Amino acid sequence: MTSILLPLQLQALIGLEHRQLSFIAQAVTLAIEKEAKLTIAITCEEIKSNLQCIDAIWEKIQALLGALYVVQLNTSYQAQKPLFNCNVVFQDICGYPIHFEPYIIAVCIVEQDKEKVNTWNTERAESPLQCCILTDNHDDKHTNLIENTGPIEPLVFNRAAVGGTFDHLHAGHKILLTMTAILSAKSMVVGVTDDCMLLKKKHRELIDSTDKRVKAVQEYLNLAKRTIQYEVVPITDPFGPTVTDPTIDALVVSKETLKGGDLVNNERDMRGYPPLELRIIDVISSENASVQGKDMDVLKISSSWIRDYIAKNQPRSTS
């Protein structure tokens, strides 16, 4: 599926400008009209200066991701398109120039930046980008992100892991996968819950197959970061590779699955492996009421909610 690109440049991870919030809403609306996806490409000086230890800005990045997806989802819901597909990519981390990707067909940009698109198009001679001009009627005062303390001593992780069902990839999944990818310096392991463990799930018939969910995760990670190796594997127990692979040094969990991380470390201890450092994604937890004044409940969209939505809206058989 084709995608529209929205480049956003930040100096620091202290918040989004009001005009940038407007740009996101405009770009979502345009992409929906064109029946395309939206790719938001973030460049940020603070990220560049911390590339050797992303752990130092862990909370700031996940808060920014939460804020971006909140704006996108609220706009999508208002347009009655709750399943609209949007991806946030960090240009300083992903390892490739997003504007050269063949699936990008148009770019949303302000009038004064049109020359940048013209430069890109000289290198995309056979598939030039359409230029969509954004309306810019806002001031540029920042709105603060959530304040978090972060790890006392930031660490560098060579091989981080994360697990989940990853059915019908949504914003929560993308935050988990993105944060794990940018935390990993060399490689990343993703455990995808196998079909055999999902037999009691509601609307089981609408759950994508294990192979399809594995492929969806692989495709998303290729978008998020191309400079590390990925292992996306089915798991038939709650632990997967986290208790059999001694080279894993970090595990990314949500507030809701933190106890599972503790169980992993208990199991590793019994096997003589060192404990994993746990890093928590808390922007998708109900304990955070808002990001930049925006209701965070919108990020609580779940795979079960999506299956309910599909079941209620799919065409009924007339046979």
Disulfide bonds with the S-S distance in Angstrom:
none
